Amino acid sequence: MRSLFLKIFLWFGLAMVLVNIASFTTGIVMERRSQSDRGNPMAPMFGVYAQTAVEILERDGKSALTAYLDRVAGASHINAVVFDAGGAEVSGRPVPHDAGELARRAAQSGGFQFEFPSQRQQPLGAQSVQAPSGAHYVLVGELPKPNFPGRPPRLGERGSLLFGLRMAARSLLPLLLIGAFFCYWFARYLSKPIVELRGATQALSEGNLTARVDDKLLQRRDEIGYLGRDFNEMAGRIESLVEAQRRLLGDISHELRSPLARQGVALGLARRRGNPEVGTALDRIGREAERMNQMIGQLLTLSQLESGTDYLSKVEIDLGALVKEVADDAQYEALSLDRSVRLVASEACSVDGVSDLLRSAVENVVRNAVRHTAPGTEVEIALSCESVNGGRYATVNVRDHGKGVPEESIQDIFRAFYRVEHARDRKTGGTGLGLAIAARAVRLHGGTIKATNALDGGLSVEIRLQV
């Protein structure tokens, strides 16, 4: 159960159900108890009948008492009898079943008793009363038959569950429906803005620096509204910092191109006029200038990639031909380094994209592999097309036989200017921009790029594009 909405809804719904069941159960228990208390609503009526009955008995005798109880039965449908202090029935009327036991309890308590006797359908009430002479009597009455068949089952007895369910369906169902509606609305109120905030966060993490929280959420005056405003401020700050970085890279790269060009001209003049003794130094200066020129070109490419590909037109690209061309060019360069590049597999694949960007992505990955593979080994390139979860994907896998990358740095190699520690001396000639350019170009085409260490040594970089 991972949905916050579902958790809130179910927990509040469960709380409502438990509260209503507890209230219903407590009501039944309290009703049962109240039936044997003095506060029973039938106690005053029984008290009047009992007091009148004993006064008639002592004043007019047993026959008058019997006539009175007959009139009570005709008027209120209560079949009543009178017991004296010794437990003997004195009215001469038919004694209800279990009336004697109830009369004894009423005499002991000195008040009103009420119960549903076993094996009967009519409840019994008993009222202890003192006559004018000081003698004690008990009036026991058999009440009319209730509307429900048989007495209501007590809690824990057979049939009580069915009875409880019937009563709950009648009395609790409307409350539960209202509670369910309230829980749904409350859970929706709490979880909906969080879902919107999560969507904005995902968009920002995917590179959409203009992602912001909707104004409706910002109008809230609670913690969620404050969180939305803080998110917008954070996103705006990130966008301004990234834009400033992009402009800085682009401006510096453009500004450095002119002095480098002038330096190249001056270097050429120095070679013509210089003596052979300074030739080695001039060659070193030329190599460093060329390396800097390449780095500036990569910086300009990265800066252009950061601005997106909306301004570029996409065409259908034969990925097989593109990968083969890159492999052939890399093989020519690798031979001078005592290395080789081999295309081990190539399936027919076509993708929609910008040809120059995809070529740059594959080429940078392959050149990086050529620089880091061990001398005398080869870089293996494989192109395949496969179906994954109903989608068609083209996968380019480039594997070298070098030292690999520490696991803690495997995700960082796609960051600009990041280089693994053992390569920081620039012996490989890398600048830390090639894989960053490749990663950005792949993401702009909606693809993914990842690196893993091979089991038998070396690094494997996989580019996956949707066909």
N, C-alpha and C positions, 0 to 999 in steps of 0.2 A: 504494500500500500504506500505509494510514493506521492500521490497527489495531495497537496495541502488542502484543496477544496474538499476532497473526499474524506480526509481525516476530520476536518472541522465538522462537516455535515454529519458523519456517522457518530462522532463523539457527542455532539449536542443532541442528536436524535436519541442515542442510547440513554443519555442523561434524562431526557424528557420521558422516555418509556419507564425508566426505573423510578423516577419521582412519581409518576402517575400510578404505577403498580403499588408502590409503597403507600401512597395516599389511599388507594382502594383497599388494600389489606388492613391498614390501620383503621379505616372506617368500619370494616366488618368486625374487627376485634372490639372496637369501642362500642359498636351497636350491641354485640353479644353481652358485653359487660353491663351496659346500661339497662339491659332487659332484666337484670336481677338487682338493680339498685333501687333506692327509694325515689330517685328522680325519674323512674319509668312513667311515661305519660298515662298509663292505666292505673297507677297507684291511687291518685285522688278519687277516681270513680269507684274503685274497689273499697276505699276508705269510707265513702258515703254509704255504699250498699251494706258494708259490714256494720257500721255504727247503727244504721236504721234497723238492720236485721236483729241485732242483740237487744235493742230497746223494745222492739215488738215482742221478742221471745220472752223477756222478763215481765213485760206488762200484760200481754194478751195470751201468751202460751204458744205451744208448738204448732197448733193448727193455724193460728194467725201468721206464724213465721212461714209455714209452708205456702199459705196463700200469697204472702208477700213475695217469696222467691219465685212463685209461678208467674206473678205479674212482671217481675224483673226479667224472667226468661222470655215472656211474650214481647216485652218492649225492647230489650237490648240483645236478645238471643244468647244470654249468658246463663248457662245451666249451673246454678250455684247451690252449695250445701254449706252447713255450719257444723264445726267441730268444737266440743268443749275442751277444757284444759286437760282432760284425761284422754283425749283423742277419740272420743265417741261422737258419732254423727247424731245431731239432735233435731234436724229438720224433717226427717222421714222421707227425703227425696233420694233418687238413685245417685249413688256415689260414683263419680268418674274414676277411671283407672288411675292409680298412682296419686290420687288426691290425698290419701292419708299421709303419705311420706312428705308431700309438699306442705301439708298443714303442720306437720311436726317441725319442719325447718322454719316455717314462718313464725311458729310459736317460740322457737328458740331465739330467732333473730329479733322478734318483737316488731317486725315491719312487713314490707311487701316482698313477695317472692314470685318469680315468673320463670317458666321453663317450657320446653317442648318435650313432653314425656316420651319415652321409648314406646314403639309400637302404636303410636297414636297419630292422628292428623290434626287434632285440635290442641292448641296450647292451653296451659293452665296458669291461673293467677291465684295467689293466696294472700290475704291481708289479716294480720293479727290486730285485735281490737279489745279494749277493756269496756265492759258493760257498766251501767250506772251503779250496780251493786258491788263492783270491784272484781267480778269474775272475768276471766280471760277466755275469749273465743277466737276462732279463726274461720273466716269466710273463704271458701275455695270455689272458684268459678271456672267452668269450661268455656273458653272463648269460642266465637264463631269460627268456622272453617276459613282459612285464608284463601286468597286467590290462587296461589301457587300450589300444585299438588304435593302434599306431604310437607313437612317442615323443611326449611332451608338447611342443607347439609352444613355441618360445622367444618371449620378448617381442619384438614387432615383426614376427614371421613370420606367414605366412598361417595363419589358424585360431586364432591366439592369443587373439583377442577372444572368440570363442565359448567357448573353453576357460576363459578367465578368468571369463566370465559364469556358466558352470556351477559353477565352484568358488565364486564369490562367492555364488551362490544357495544353495549347500549350507552354506557356513561363515559367511557374513555376514548372511544374512537374519534368523536369530534375534537377532543382536546389534542389527541395525537396528530390529527390532520393539520390543525392550526400550528402545533409545535413543529411539525415537519416543514411546513411552509416557512415558518420563522427561521428554522435552522438553515434551510436552503438559501434564503435571502441573506442571512448573516454570513454564511460561509462564502457565498458569492461576493459579498461586499468586501471581505477580507482578502480573498485569494485573487480576484480579478486584477487589481492593480499590481500585485506581485508578479503575475504572469506577464503583464505589459512591461514591467520593469525588466524582467528576465529577457524578453524579446529585444528590448533596446540594448541590453548588455551583450547579447549574442551578436547583434548587428555591429556593435562597436568592436567586439573582439575579432570579427571577420574582416575588419578593415574599413567599414563604413563610418568614417569619423564624423559625419553629420547626423548620426543617430541621436535622437533625443526622446525624452519622455513626453507623452501627450499632455497638452495644457489642462485637460480635465483632471488628470491626476495631480497636477501642481496646485489646483484650487482647493484640495483637501487641507484641512487644518489639523492633521494628526501626524503621527510619526512616519506614516507611509508617504504623505505629501512632502514632509521634510526630506525624506530619503530621495524622492524624485527630484527635488530641487538641487540637492547635493550631487546627484548623478549628473544632471545637466551641467552644473558648474565644472565637475570633473571632466566630462566629455569635451566641453568647450576648451578647457585648459589643455587637454591632450591634443586636440585638433590644432590649437595655435602653436604648440611646441613642435608637433610633427611638421606642420607647414613651414615653420621657421627653419627647421632642419633641412627640409627639402630645398628651400630657397637658398640656404647657405651652401649646400653641396653644389647646386647648380651654378651659383654666382662664383664660388671659388674655382670650380672647374673651368668656367669660361675665362676667368681672369688669368688663370695659370697657363692657358693655351698660348697666349701672345708671348710672354717671356720665354717659354719653352721653344717656341718657333725661332725667336731671336737668338736663343742660346745655340740652337742647331746651326744657324747661319754662322755664328761666331766660331763654333767648333770646326766647321768646314774650312773657314779661313785660317784657323790656327793650324790645321793639318797641312795646308798648302805652304804656309810660311815657316812652320816649325821644323826643328831638326829631328832626326830619328830618335834621339834620346827621350824626347817627351811624347813619342807616339803611343807608348803603352798607357801612359796616364790619360792621353786624349781618348784612347779607345775605351778606357774605363768610364770616363765622363760620358761618352756617347752611349754606352750601355745603360748607365743609370738614368740618363735623360730619356732614353727610349722606354725604360721601365716606368718612369714617372708619366710619360705620355700615355702609355697603356692604362695606367691606373686612372688617369684623368678621364680617358675615354670610357672606362667602366663606371666611373662616378656619374658621368653624364647619362649613360644608359640607365643606371639605377634611378637617377632623378626623373628621367622620362617615364620609367615604369611605375614610379610612385604616383604619377598623375593619372594612371589608368590607360585603358585602351579604347575608350569611347570614341576618340578622334581617329582611330585607325579602322580601316575596312577589313573585315574578315572574309576569308575565302576557304574553299575546300582544299585541304593539304593532304598529299600522299605521304603519310608518315613513314612508310617503308623506304621510299626514295630519299626522304630527308635524312633518316638515320644512316642509310648507306653512304650518302655523301659525306656526312660528318665523320663516319668511321674511316673512310678512305683518306680524308684530309688529316685526321689524327694519326693514322698509320704512317703517313709520310713524315710527320714530325717526330713520331715515337722512334723511328728507326735510328735517328741520329743520337738517341739517348739509350741505345741498347735495350729497347722495349718494343712491344708490338701491340696492335689493336686488331681484334678479330670479331666479326659479326657472326655469332654462333647460331642465331635464329632470327628469322624475319617473316612475319605474317602480313598479309595484305590488310592495311588499316588506313582509314581516312578520317580526319577530324576537321572541324571548322575552327579557324583561328588566324592569327597573324604569323605568316611564315617566318619572318625575320626573328620574331620573339621566340618562337618555338625552336628554331635552329640555334639561337643563342643559348637557350636553356639546355638543350641536349649537348651542345658543344662545350659549354662551361663544365658540365658534369664529367664529360669524357676527358677533357684536358686536365681536370683536377685528378682524375684517376691515373692518367699517364704520368703526371708529376710524382704521384705517391706510390705507384706500384714498384716493386723491387726490380733492379736491373736483371735482364734475362727472362722476365715474366711478361705476360700479356694481359691486356685489359679485355674483358669479355662483354659484349653488348648483345642483348636479346630483346626483340620486339615481339609482343604477342597480343592477341585480341581475345577477350574472355567476357562471359556474362556473369554479373554479380548482382544478386537481389533484383533481378528483372531488368538491369541496365547493362549496356554494352560499353566496355572500357578497353582502351589501348594502354598497354603497359610497356615502358622502356626500362630495362634493368641494366645498370652499368656496374660491373664488379671488377675490382683491382686485387692485387696480391701484395699489398703493402702491410704496414704495421697496424692498420685499423685505427679506431678512435676510442678513447676511454668512454665508458658507458655514461659517465656523468656529463660528458661534453657532446653526446651524440645529437642533441637537439640544438646546440649552440652553433654548429658549423654552418648553419644557414643564415646566421646573422652577419650583417656587414662588418668587415674588418676583423672578424673573429678568426683566430687561427689556433690550432692545438699547440700546446706548449713546445713540443719537440720541433715544430716547424717555424717557430718565431725568429729563427736566425736567417730566414729568407733563403736558405739553401735551395729550396725547391723553386724559388722565384715567384711564389704566390703572393697576392696582396690581400686575400681575405674577402674579395668581392665577387668572385665567380659563382660560388654556390648561392650567395645572397641574390644575385641577379637571376639565377636559374629558378630559385624558389619563388621570387616575385612574379616572374613570367608565367610559371606554371599556375600559380594561384589566380592570376588575371584571366586565365583560360578556364577557371573553374575546376582545376585539377589538384592533385595532391603530390607531395614529394616527401620522401622519408629515407633515412639511412639506417642500416643495421650492420653490425659486425658479422662477417661470415664465420662459420664454425671452424674452418681450417685456416683462418687468417685472412686479412684484407677487409675492405669496406664494400658494401653493396648499396647502391643508391637506386631507388625505384621511383619513376615518374608515372603517374596514372592520369589519363585524360579520358573524359567521356566522349564516346564516338557519336 
